[in-house]
């Protein structure tokens, strides 16, 4: 059983490959928000958590999901986690491990994959060059195949993580700022003269935070559901969606 969340598709790709190699069922947690989070494990079934890193932390949607999760007969089952990031992950897995321990779940092994950058919500951040994107994908593909075998064999005490420098500062200090101020849809807007009313942004949003207005323009719900994954921005075929002034003249990416 693999619980996952994905915005621009990096994590979905990784979770799908692990699912294929292990035979574990994939569960998109964005579709589970209005359901009772109670699950039963089959004999020898694995427990997996796959997610993108948000502000050097697990995304809030995953953390909140774990707080409400109830897994019957979880004792003795192998548990792993894999995160995707454009750069370093800081204390992401340490934070996740603590969340899981509070629910009586022990994290046996953890992995990170450096994937093409998709977060463009800050002045100094943009997507990778085509060369860097191709390099990251090639390296990630090699690493993911290795990780999938380790997970398939239920190898424990494995930490394949790109933690980086200053993990506490990144995850605790900057991560706290990011969580408080950057996870919001209030800065998203559409440039009407560019929009072709295709609805791709609505369909690409993993948390159904976008509706199309009577004039068939996207409108964000402002109900707290946005996870700031920028999937709507990256999928727009006309670059008609912006995040304040932060995304002006920046690139787009999705897997």
Buried (B, 14 or more C-beta within 10 A) or exposed (E): BBBBBBBBBBBBBBBBBBBEBBEBEBBBBBEBBEEEBEBEBEEEBBBBBBBBBBBBBBBBBBBBBBEEBEBEEBEEBBBBBBBBBBBBBBBBBBBBBEBBEEEEBBBBBBBBBBBBBBBBBEEEBBBBEEEEBEBBBEEBEEBBEEBBEBBBEBBEEBEBBBBBEBBEEBBBEBBEEBBEEBBBBEBBBBEEEEBEBBBBBBEBBBBEBBEBEEEEBBBBBEEEBBBBBBBBBBBBEEBBBBBEEBBEEBBBBBB
